[in-house]
Amino acid sequence: MKFEPNTEPELPSKTRLKQDATDLQQLGQKLTTYSAAILRKLPLNDVLISAIEEYNRLPNSFGARRRQLQFIGRLMRDLDYDAVINAIDNLENAHLRKKKKPSAAKLLCEAILESGDAEINAALEKYPQLERQTMRQLYREHNRAAESSREKFKNKLQNYLQRQITS
């Protein structure tokens, strides 16, 4: 009798299955920190979103949240783990890009505080709704102020520009 090599595909080990289940639970735990609006942008089904919302409503009594998290992990077995991770990364990266990009008001404020009247005149040409007197007053107050209180006037100027430019 000849020995034939095993042609069946190898089944994952018990350790690997447990690790996969733990990974899904951890991803589920991360998903519980997001709002419903963000969850709907991810490739998740409605049952899973409902389970996550239920988790957030539960008190942490008698392990209710732990059991719900296990349930979320079980629901996530049907999802494409990599697609969900990629979607989360894309959302977080978009949020960081949006957060890192300085606003036009912030850039204009810094330019005004650096260059003074020349930059105020350039700002008035670009944004005619701005008031020269207000910008010059905030610029002067910033320059006259002690180093410790300059940030206050910088914020005032930036807030003024933000309100005027976006409206």
C-alpha positions in Angstrom: 0.0 0.0 0.0 1.4 3.4 -1.0 1.2 6.5 1.1 -0.6 9.3 -0.7 0.1 12.9 0.3 -2.7 14.7 2.0 -4.6 16.6 -0.6 -7.0 18.3 1.8 -6.4 22.0 2.5 -4.9 22.6 5.9 -7.3 23.8 8.5 -6.3 26.7 10.7 -5.1 25.8 14.1 -7.2 26.3 17.2 -4.8 29.1 18.3 -5.2 30.8 15.0 -9.0 30.7 15.2 -8.9 32.2 18.7 -6.5 34.9 17.6 -8.8 35.8 14.6 -11.8 35.9 17.0 -9.8 38.2 19.4 -8.8 40.5 16.4 -12.5 40.8 15.4 -13.5 41.6 18.9 -10.8 44.3 19.1 -11.9 45.8 15.8 -15.5 45.7 17.1 -14.4 47.5 20.3 -12.8 50.2 18.1 -16.0 50.5 16.0 -17.9 51.2 19.2 -16.1 54.5 19.6 -17.4 55.8 16.3 -20.8 57.6 15.8 -23.6 56.1 13.9 -23.0 58.5 11.0 -19.4 57.3 10.6 -20.4 53.6 11.0 -22.8 54.0 8.0 -19.8 55.2 5.9 -18.0 51.9 6.6 -18.7 48.6 4.8 -20.8 47.3 7.7 -24.3 45.7 7.5 -27.3 47.1 9.4 -27.4 44.3 11.9 -23.8 45.0 13.0 -24.4 48.7 13.3 -27.5 48.0 15.4 -25.4 45.7 17.6 -22.8 48.4 18.1 -25.4 51.0 19.0 -26.9 48.5 21.5 -23.4 48.0 23.0 -23.2 51.8 23.6 -26.5 51.8 25.3 -25.7 48.9 27.7 -24.6 49.5 31.2 -21.5 47.5 32.2 -23.4 45.3 34.6 -22.9 41.5 34.9 -20.7 41.5 31.8 -23.4 42.7 29.4 -21.0 44.8 27.4 -18.5 41.9 27.2 -21.2 39.5 25.9 -22.4 42.2 23.4 -18.8 42.6 22.2 -18.5 38.9 21.7 -21.7 39.1 19.7 -20.3 41.9 17.6 -17.2 39.8 17.0 -19.3 37.0 15.8 -21.3 39.2 13.4 -18.0 40.5 12.0 -17.0 37.0 10.8 -19.1 37.6 7.8 -17.4 40.9 6.9 -14.3 41.5 4.9 -11.9 42.3 7.7 -9.3 44.0 5.4 -12.0 46.2 3.7 -13.2 47.4 7.1 -9.7 48.2 8.2 -8.9 50.0 5.0 -12.1 52.1 5.2 -11.3 53.1 8.8 -7.8 54.1 7.8 -9.1 56.1 4.9 -11.6 57.9 7.2 -9.0 58.6 9.8 -6.4 59.8 7.2 -9.0 62.1 5.6 -9.8 63.5 9.0 -6.1 64.1 9.7 -5.5 65.7 6.3 -8.5 68.0 6.9 -7.2 68.8 10.4 -3.6 69.4 9.3 -4.5 71.8 6.5 -4.5 75.3 7.9 -7.5 77.4 7.1 -7.3 80.5 4.9 -8.1 82.6 7.9 -5.2 81.2 9.9 -2.7 81.7 7.0 -4.0 85.3 6.5 -3.8 86.0 10.2 -0.2 84.9 10.4 0.7 86.9 7.2 -0.9 90.1 8.7 0.9 89.7 12.0 4.2 89.2 10.1 3.9 91.9 7.4 1.4 94.4 8.8 -0.2 97.0 6.6 1.0 95.6 3.3 -0.7 92.3 4.0 -3.8 94.1 5.3 -4.1 95.9 2.0 -3.6 92.6 0.0 -6.3 91.0 2.2 -8.7 93.9 1.5 -8.2 93.4 -2.2 -9.0 89.7 -2.0 -11.8 90.0 0.6 -13.5 93.4 0.3 -15.9 92.5 3.1 -13.1 92.9 5.7 -12.7 96.1 7.6 -9.4 97.8 7.5 -9.8 99.5 10.9 -10.6 96.3 12.8 -7.6 94.4 11.3 -5.2 97.3 11.9 -6.5 97.7 15.5 -6.0 94.0 16.3 -2.6 94.1 14.6 -1.5 97.1 16.7 -2.8 95.5 19.9 -0.9 92.3 19.1 2.3 94.2 18.6 1.9 96.4 21.8 0.9 93.5 24.0 3.3 91.7 26.3 4.6 88.4 24.9 2.4 86.4 27.3 -0.8 88.0 26.1 -0.1 88.2 22.3 -1.8 84.9 21.7 -5.1 86.4 22.8 -4.9 89.1 20.1 -3.8 86.6 17.5 -6.8 84.5 18.3 -9.1 87.5 18.1 -7.8 88.4 14.6 -8.0 84.9 13.4 -11.6 84.5 14.7 -12.5 87.8 13.0 -11.0 86.7 9.7 -12.7 83.3 10.0 -16.1 84.8 10.5 -15.7 87.3 7.7 -14.2 85.0 5.1 -16.5 82.1 5.5 -19.7 84.1 5.6 
